[in-house]
Amino acid sequence: MKKIDQISLNEGVKTTRRKEQIQTQKEQERLKGYEELTLLCQVGEIEMARRLAGRNPHWGYTVNNGYVQESGYEQLVELCEVGEVELAQELTEENPHWGYIIVEGLVKKQEHKEKKE
């Protein structure tokens, strides 16, 4: 019986370590994205930075007025993953500048409607 308990414990430790590795990797990628966007803004490539941020929403940043800002994307995804869809919806309504909506429990990029004159 002790062997079975030891195997279960070892598997739990491996899973925890793997989760920590994945989290660390995500954070490193997010920081790298921030650095890339900041550098593009510093050299005046604002539009390129906006496009790059838009193609990488998992970084959690947007570019507004030449500055890199947190978009709230990661926070919205986490809320939806734990079943707090209504709270995520409220946050999108309070922060329309983030550019996201919640559809069937998923975070989606909000489509901008063209103004017709």
C-alpha positions in Angstrom: 0.0 0.0 0.0 2.9 2.4 0.7 4.2 1.9 -2.8 0.8 3.1 -4.3 0.8 6.1 -2.0 4.4 7.0 -3.0 3.5 6.7 -6.7 0.5 9.0 -6.2 2.7 11.5 -4.3 5.4 11.4 -7.0 2.8 12.0 -9.8 1.4 15.0 -7.8 4.8 16.5 -7.4 5.6 16.1 -11.1 2.3 17.7 -12.1 2.9 20.7 -9.7 6.4 21.2 -11.1 5.1 21.0 -14.7 2.4 23.6 -13.9 5.1 25.9 -12.3 7.3 25.5 -15.4 4.4 26.4 -17.7 3.5 29.4 -15.6 7.1 30.6 -15.6 7.3 30.1 -19.4 4.1 32.1 -19.9 5.4 35.0 -17.7 8.7 35.0 -19.6 6.8 35.2 -22.9 4.6 38.0 -21.6 7.7 40.0 -20.4 9.4 39.5 -23.8 6.2 40.7 -25.5 6.1 43.8 -23.3 9.8 44.6 -24.1 9.2 44.2 -27.9 6.1 46.4 -27.8 7.9 49.0 -25.7 10.9 49.1 -28.1 8.6 49.5 -31.1 6.9 52.4 -29.4 10.2 54.0 -28.5 11.4 54.0 -32.1 8.1 55.4 -33.4 6.6 52.2 -34.8 3.3 52.6 -33.0 1.1 51.0 -35.7 3.4 48.0 -35.9 3.3 47.7 -32.1 -0.5 47.8 -32.2 -0.7 45.1 -34.8 1.8 42.9 -32.9 -0.2 43.3 -29.6 -3.4 42.4 -31.5 -1.9 39.3 -32.9 -0.7 38.2 -29.4 -3.6 38.9 -27.0 -2.1 36.3 -24.6 0.5 38.8 -23.8 -2.2 40.9 -22.2 -1.2 44.3 -23.7 -2.6 47.0 -25.9 -0.9 50.0 -27.4 -2.7 53.3 -26.8 -1.2 56.8 -27.5 2.2 55.3 -28.0 2.3 53.6 -24.7 2.0 49.9 -23.8 -0.8 49.2 -21.4 -2.2 46.0 -19.8 -5.3 44.9 -21.7 -7.0 42.8 -19.0 -7.1 39.8 -21.4 -5.4 37.4 -19.0 -7.6 38.4 -16.2 -10.7 37.9 -18.3 -9.5 34.4 -19.5 -8.8 33.3 -15.9 -12.2 34.5 -14.7 -13.9 32.6 -17.5 -11.9 29.5 -16.8 -13.0 29.4 -13.1 -16.6 30.0 -14.0 -16.8 33.7 -13.2 -18.3 34.6 -16.6 -20.6 37.3 -15.2 -17.7 39.0 -13.4 -15.7 38.9 -16.6 -18.6 40.4 -18.5 -18.9 43.2 -16.0 -15.2 43.9 -16.4 -15.5 44.2 -20.2 -18.3 46.6 -19.8 -16.3 48.7 -17.3 -13.3 48.7 -19.5 -14.4 48.9 -23.1 -10.9 50.3 -24.1 -9.6 46.8 -23.5 -11.4 45.8 -26.7 -12.8 42.4 -25.6 -16.2 40.9 -25.2 -17.4 37.7 -23.5 -19.2 35.2 -25.8 -20.4 31.9 -24.4 -17.8 32.0 -21.7 -14.9 32.8 -24.0 -12.9 36.0 -24.4 -13.2 37.4 -27.9 -11.7 40.5 -29.6 -14.4 43.1 -30.1 -15.1 43.9 -33.7 -15.2 47.6 -34.4 -18.1 48.8 -36.4 -17.3 51.2 -39.2 -19.1 54.5 -38.9 -21.2 55.3 -41.9 -21.8 58.9 -42.9 
